[in-house]
Amino acid sequence: MATADILKPDFAAQRSHFIFTDEHQQLRESIRRFVISELRPHAEEWEETTFPDSVFHRMGELGFLGLDKPEAYGGQGGDYYSSLVLAEEMAHARSGGLAMGVAVQTDMALPPILAFGAEEQKQQWAVPAIKGEAILCLGITEPDAGSDVAGIKTRAVRDGGEYVISGSKTYITNGHRAHAIVLVTKTDPDAGYDGFTLFLVPMDLPGVIREQRLQKLGMHASDTALLAFQEVRVPSGAVLGQVGKGFYHIMWELQGERLIGAAGAVAGAQQVFDRTLQYAKERTAFGRAIGHFQVTRHKFAEMATKIETARQMVYATAWRFQNGDYPVREITIAKLYASRIAVEVADECIQIHGAAGYMKEYGIERCWRDLRLNRIGAGSDEIMLEVIGRSYGL
Ligand SMILES: Cc1cc2nc3c(=O)[nH]c(=O)nc-3n(C[C@H](O)[C@H](O)[C@H](O)COP(=O)(O)OP(=O)(O)OC[C@H]3O[C@@H](n4cnc5c(N)ncnc54)[C@H](O)[C@@H]3O)c2cc1C
């Protein structure tokens, strides 16, 4: 450092975190340009209609659906951080439902296909999914089993060279539009955790029924389905991974999903913070900008501290994940903390906006509604606490 007489704080410095290279930075800029110019202008409309399938086609064309996927299957061959960059930049679309629908494809359904799938399954589904020509969903949750994954009832029964699948799945994101589903089933009810098997099931098979399109508090741009499987016959080649190892496969999948979810929550919190900061500088009361009341200033200080803490936790955990660790405890802590603070930040931002925060026109209430899902989806706060607590042998 040069010997400076006066060293001023570099509040405006844009240095990125050390996990990111210049290439990540360029990727970030190009995703942000795309998101702001092609997605954000439609955010309001897609709240009413859900986002169109063409978003997948376009993102596939741009290579954004396969950033960290192997080049052999049409991906960009990048590292895990490139997927984090996508999750963060999608927040600029200001549509949680859109970001979630895309993340289901890139970070929930594709990873188990690429990790456990047979070559034929990868060619049939991963290649077109990375191109944006096939849309995928993931079915874990059932009407009678959410947090308790081991309590699912969907059965797959062997019948010669086929399996017959019966049961139902609910709250399935992309469920109405998907061409295939990564489906969690029970193949041996007496085998405990060794009685589960994943299947990769085309959604146009006889017996696959897309029931209700479910209405939600937030994430309106996404489609959320109740699905029924009525004696759906699939060949044994539809098994994804090992028969009997589906529970372990899906627990692995959930780790990537949770970390990406945490990154998205932090980015969502940053978005609503930035918009509210702008508002607090412009809105006046009692002759001054509301941001200049000490109480409001401190609210921003508290929010910034939470966001920055969560972000550092996500990055440090991603660094371990990228470098071969399997940091389940830290992923769980990051998911829990990021989800909680995102909701706290969005709630405080509504307060700072006053009545404007309660109005649809400003979009701040939507941030709160969308972010609220993070405390439930991909494992609720209470389940995260269980995982963390048990990791200490309790
Ligand atoms: C918009 C949306 C999209 C979704 N997308 C998908 C998807 O694409 N695919 C998919 O499979 N699922 C999806 N889900 C489902 C989601 O993952 C589940 O809702 C979640 O796992 C919680 O399950 P549950 O809703 O059945 O809650 P329950 O398991 O019924 O839990 C109810 C409450 O009890 C608490 N609880 C449960 N067990 C315990 C315990 N042991 N200790 C303490 N408290 C406990 C929970 O924390 C919660 O507060 C989605 C959900 C939503 C809302």
The ligand as a Tripos MOL2 file, in Angstrom:
@<TRIPOS>MOLECULE
LIG
   53    58     1     0     0
SMALL
NO_CHARGES

@<TRIPOS>ATOM
      1 C1        -44.0620  -23.0470   -4.0180 C.3       1 LIG1
      2 C2        -43.5460  -24.4020   -3.6450 C.ar      1 LIG1
      3 C3        -42.7870  -25.1250   -4.5580 C.ar      1 LIG1
      4 C4        -42.3560  -26.4130   -4.2500 C.ar      1 LIG1
      5 N1        -41.6820  -27.1440   -5.1880 N.ar      1 LIG1
      6 C5        -41.4330  -28.4540   -4.9450 C.ar      1 LIG1
      7 C6        -40.9060  -29.3060   -5.9750 C.ar      1 LIG1
      8 O1        -40.6260  -28.8490   -7.0960 O.2       1 LIG1
      9 N2        -40.7170  -30.6080   -5.6940 N.ar      1 LIG1
     10 C7        -41.0020  -31.1520   -4.4690 C.ar      1 LIG1
     11 O2        -40.8120  -32.3330   -4.2820 O.2       1 LIG1
     12 N3        -41.4860  -30.3630   -3.4740 N.ar      1 LIG1
     13 C8        -41.7200  -29.0460   -3.6830 C.ar      1 LIG1
     14 N4        -42.2390  -28.2570   -2.6890 N.ar      1 LIG1
     15 C9        -42.5440  -28.8580   -1.3920 C.3       1 LIG1
     16 C10       -41.6200  -28.4600   -0.2550 C.3       1 LIG1
     17 O3        -40.3380  -28.9790   -0.4190 O.3       1 LIG1
     18 C11       -42.2930  -28.9150    1.0310 C.3       1 LIG1
     19 O4        -43.4080  -28.0760    1.2110 O.3       1 LIG1
     20 C12       -41.4090  -28.8730    2.2490 C.3       1 LIG1
     21 O5        -40.4400  -29.8840    2.2040 O.3       1 LIG1
     22 C13       -42.2010  -29.0160    3.5650 C.3       1 LIG1
     23 O6        -43.0700  -30.0930    3.4900 O.3       1 LIG1
     24 P1        -44.6240  -29.9100    3.8760 P.3       1 LIG1
     25 O7        -45.1050  -28.7060    3.2000 O.co2     1 LIG1
     26 O8        -45.3310  -31.1860    3.6160 O.co2     1 LIG1
     27 O9        -44.6340  -29.6060    5.4220 O.3       1 LIG1
     28 P2        -44.8070  -30.6700    6.6090 P.3       1 LIG1
     29 O10       -43.7730  -31.7080    6.4930 O.co2     1 LIG1
     30 O11       -46.2210  -31.0820    6.6920 O.co2     1 LIG1
     31 O12       -44.4560  -29.7460    7.8530 O.3       1 LIG1
     32 C14       -45.4030  -28.8630    8.4370 C.3       1 LIG1
     33 C15       -44.7090  -28.1170    9.5710 C.3       1 LIG1
     34 O13       -44.2280  -29.0610   10.5420 O.3       1 LIG1
     35 C16       -42.8480  -28.8740   10.7540 C.3       1 LIG1
     36 N5        -42.1830  -30.1560   11.0100 N.ar      1 LIG1
     37 C17       -42.2520  -31.2840   10.2550 C.ar      1 LIG1
     38 N6        -41.4460  -32.2270   10.7690 N.ar      1 LIG1
     39 C18       -40.8560  -31.6850   11.8760 C.ar      1 LIG1
     40 C19       -39.9120  -32.1510   12.8300 C.ar      1 LIG1
     41 N7        -39.3810  -33.3760   12.7570 N.pl3     1 LIG1
     42 N8        -39.5170  -31.3000   13.8050 N.ar      1 LIG1
     43 C20       -40.0230  -30.0580   13.8930 C.ar      1 LIG1
     44 N9        -40.9200  -29.5540   13.0140 N.ar      1 LIG1
     45 C21       -41.3230  -30.3530   12.0050 C.ar      1 LIG1
     46 C22       -42.3460  -28.2530    9.4540 C.3       1 LIG1
     47 O14       -41.1280  -27.5600    9.6380 O.3       1 LIG1
     48 C23       -43.4910  -27.3200    9.1120 C.3       1 LIG1
     49 O15       -43.3820  -26.1330    9.8300 O.3       1 LIG1
     50 C24       -42.6420  -26.9560   -2.9640 C.ar      1 LIG1
     51 C25       -43.3620  -26.2090   -2.0270 C.ar      1 LIG1
     52 C26       -43.8200  -24.9530   -2.3630 C.ar      1 LIG1
     53 C27       -44.6380  -24.1980   -1.3490 C.3       1 LIG1
@<TRIPOS>BOND
     1     1     2 1
     2     2     3 ar
     3     2    52 ar
     4     3     4 ar
     5     4     5 ar
     6     4    50 ar
     7     5     6 ar
     8     6     7 ar
     9     6    13 1
    10     7     8 2
    11     7     9 ar
    12     9    10 ar
    13    10    11 2
    14    10    12 ar
    15    12    13 ar
    16    13    14 ar
    17    14    15 1
    18    14    50 ar
    19    15    16 1
    20    16    17 1
    21    16    18 1
    22    18    19 1
    23    18    20 1
    24    20    21 1
    25    20    22 1
    26    22    23 1
    27    23    24 1
    28    24    25 2
    29    24    26 1
    30    24    27 1
    31    27    28 1
    32    28    29 2
    33    28    30 1
    34    28    31 1
    35    31    32 1
    36    32    33 1
    37    33    34 1
    38    33    48 1
    39    34    35 1
    40    35    36 1
    41    35    46 1
    42    36    37 ar
    43    36    45 ar
    44    37    38 ar
    45    38    39 ar
    46    39    40 ar
    47    39    45 ar
    48    40    41 1
    49    40    42 ar
    50    42    43 ar
    51    43    44 ar
    52    44    45 ar
    53    46    47 1
    54    46    48 1
    55    48    49 1
    56    50    51 ar
    57    51    52 ar
    58    52    53 1
@<TRIPOS>SUBSTRUCTURE
     1 LIG1         1 GROUP 0 **** ****
